Amino acid sequence: MPSPYIGRFAPTPSGYLHFGSLLAAVASYLDARHHQGQWLVRVEDLDTPRNVPGATDHILHTLDAYGLHWDGEVVRQSDRLALYQQVIDDWLENGQAYHCDCSRQTILNHGGVYPGICRERGLPAAADHAVRLRVSDQTMVFQDRLQGAFRQQPATTSGDFIIRRRDGIIAYQLAVVIDDIAQQVTDIVRGADLLDSTPRQLCLYQLLQQPAPRYLHVPLVMRHDGEKLSKRLGSTPLEPRQATATLYRALSVLAQNPPSQLSTAPISEQLDWAVAHWQPDRLPAKRHILDPTI
């Protein structure tokens, strides 16, 4: 018997919630509620130099204002550092991971794929050493619910990848897998910019001897200039007072074809309709889509 559906939305507080991140939140929420599942929110705040003061509160307030009410307590990765470090220590001890002092430029000189320079050097722990995970030459394959079959060999696309950065910050790839396992997440709905990260995460699920979740990677919204909506580009933060119109626009961009009478309906009514009629396969199996309103 399959496990009950547990989904999640995991924003980073490097900026306020914008329309692009709202699309991922709405898709994740609708998928969870359509399957009568739980929907969790986790704040991925490990990259402290990039965290914007007040961004976490703004994100949570905005989700609430848009009717995207989560289940349970909000988990913050910054509260879970000891758990991540314990996994790293275990892998360092058994040789699955190792210390590395290679610079970013060194990696770029090898085409962006780490060539294993420090694999057998036996470097000790040091304040400026990263920790890398040994990867095999196995090809990772999974079936995305929208994008279809996806395969990648991490050894040739990234090489031994970092699980703790040189500045001591735990890498996203490790933290996200440990957290999804701990929260018993069964389904991940997120932006297609993370599609290429999935094979590395599957490596970690294998090492941790845990089943991987199902994946649904939705296309990213692009501007006319070809750039995706992002905090880096200063995409406009969402305004709660515009929630009714913005949510209707989100449902339209997600190809759910909401009826025109919903455009002025309360957000609760829009979400009720969207949950009942959620069909993610209406979206194109692409990594990017253009929002004609931008």
N, C-alpha and C positions, 0 to 999 in steps of 0.2 A: 504494500500500500504506500503510495507516494506521501512524502512529508507535507504537512500543511504549508501553504505558500507564505513565505516571508520575503518581502522586498525592502529596499532601502534607497534613500537619497542621501548622498554624502558630499555636501558642498565644502569648498575651502574658503576660509574667511580672508582671502587676499583682495577682496573687493565686495561691493554690494551685489545683490541678486539682480541680474539683468534678464532681458527677454530670452536670450539663448539658454541660460541656465534654468529659466522657468519652464522651457519646453521639456528639458530632461526631467525636471521635477514632476510636471504634469503627466508625462508619459509613464514614469515610474509609479506615480500614485494611481493612475487609472488602471494600470496592469494589475497592481496589487488588489485594488478594490473590486475589479471585475472578477477576480478569482477568489473573492471573499477572504483575502489574505490580510496579513499585517503589513503595515508600512512604517518603517523606522527612519529616523533621521540621525545621522552621525556627522559631527563636525570634524573635518580632517585638517587640523590646525598644527601639524607637525613642523611645517616650514615657517618657523617663527619670524625670520627676517621679512617675509612677504605678508604676514598677517597685518590687516588694517584694523586699528582700534575701532571698536563699535560694529565691525562688520558681522560678527556672529549674531549679535542682538538684532541687527537689521534683517539678516537673512531669516531668522526664526520669526520675527514679527511679520515679515512680508509673506512667508508661507502661510502663516495663520490668517492674515488678511485675505489671502486668495483662497481660503477654504481648504487648504491642504494640511489637514490636521493629522498629526502623526500618533503612533501608538507608543506607549511607554516613555521612558526617560531618554533625553538626548544624550548620546555618548560623545565624549570629546577625546580624540586620540591623545592629546597632551596629558590625559590622566592615566595613560596605559603604557608609559615608556618602559617600566620595569618588565612588563610581559614581553614586549618586543625584544628587549635586551637579553632576556633569558633564552629565547629561541636562538638569537645570534651567538650567544656564549656556547650553547650546546653544539651548534654547527661548527664553530671554531675549534671546539675541543675534539670533535670526531673527524675533522678534516674536510667537512662539506663546504666550509667557508674559509677564507684566508684574508690577511691584511694586504693592502695595496697602497703604494705611494705614487702611482702614475698620475700625471697631470692630465687635465682636459685636452691640452694640446697634443700630448702623446697619443691619446685615443683618436683625435682628429687626423693625426698623421697616418693612422692605420685605417682610414676610411670610416671612422666612427664605430668600428667593431673591435671590442677589446681582444687582443691577441694572446692573452694569458701570460703576460710578462712576469707577473708576481706569483704565479701559481705555485711554483716550487722554490721560491726564495726563502720561505719561512720567516717572513718579517714579523717582528714582535708588535704588540699593541703600542700605538703612539697617538698622540693628540691629533696629528694631521694625517693619519692613515684611514683610508676607507676600508670597508669590508665587502668582499665580493663572494658571490655564490658560484661554486663549480657547476657548470651545466654540461649535460651529455650532448651527444649529437642526435638525440631523439627529435623527431618531427612531431610537434604538437598539433592535434587536429580537433576541431570542435564544430558543432553545427549551430550557427547563430540563427535565432528565430526569424530574423528579417534579412540579414546579409547572406545567409546560406552557409555552405561549407567554407571553413577558413583553416588554412594550414600554414605553419611557419616553423622554421628550425632556429630556435634562439641562439644556438652555437654560432650560426653564420650571420644572423641579423643583429645581434647585440654582443655575443660572447658572454663570458662570465659577468653577470651584471651586479650592480651595487645594491646592497641591502642596508648599509649604513654609510652615509656620505663622509667625506673628509672633514667636514665641519661638525660631525657628530650627530647630525640629524638622521633619524630613521627614514629609509627610503619608502616612497609611496607603495611600491610593488609589495614589499613585505607587510607593511602595516595593514593595507587594505585586505589582504588575504587572511591574516590572523584575526582581524576584526569580523570579517564576514563569517569565518568559521565559528567564532565565539558567539555571534548573534544568530547563528543557524540560518543564515540567509540562503534561500533556495533559488531565488531569481534576481538577476541584476539587469536593470534597464538603465542605460546610460548613453552618452554621446559616442558617436562613431570615431571620435578622435582617440578613444581608448581601445579601439579594436586591436591595434598592434601590440598593446600591453598585455592582452589576454594570454597569449602563449607563455609568457614569463610567469604570469600568475598561475597558470596550469602546472608549471614546473613546481611551484611552491606547494600547491595542493597535493601533488604526488609525494613530495618529500614529507609533508605533514600527515600523509596517509588519510586524507579526507576527500570526500567526493566534491567535485566542482559543481557550482550552481549552473543553472540555465542562463543563457545570455541573450539579450536583445539590444543591439546597438542602433540607436536612431540617428538619422542624418543630422549633421550640424547645419545651422542656419548661416548662410553667407550673405555678406553685403554685396552691393553692386561692384565694389572694387575688388571682390574676390577674397576679402578677409572675413574670417569667422567672427561672430559676435563674441567678445571676450572682455574680461576685466582689464587685460593688458591694454586694449584699445580704448579703454574708458567708455565702454558701451553704457548707455543710459540706465541708471538704476531704476528699478520698478517703483511706481507710485501706487500705494495701496488704494488711494481714492480713484484710481483708474482701473481697478481690478475687473469690473464687469466687462468693459470693452477689451481689455488686454487678454483676459482669459478666453473670450470668444475668439479673438485673433489667434491665440495659441492653438485652440482646437482646430481652427481652419488650417493653420500652417502644418499641423500634425495630420492633415488629410482626413479628418473625421467628418467633414461635411456637416457641421451643425446647422440645423434649420435657422432661417433668418430671424424668426421670432425670438430665438434665444439670445440675440445680440444685446438686448436690453433687459434680459431676465436676471434675477439675483444669481450670484455665483453658486449658491447651493443648488439651484435648479439646473444651472449649466452643468455642474459636476455630476448631479444625479443622472442627467441625460447621457453625459459622456461615459460614465461608468457602465451604464446599461448597454451602450452601443459601441464600446471600445473595440476597434479592429486595427491593430498595429500593422497588419499586412496591407493596409491601404497606403502606407508610406512606401516610397520607392526604395528599392534595395540599393541605395547609394550612400556614400559617406557625406555628401553635401547636398543641400537644397538651397535655392535662392528664395528669400522672402520678398515678394513683389512690393511689399509696403515700405521697404527700407530704401 
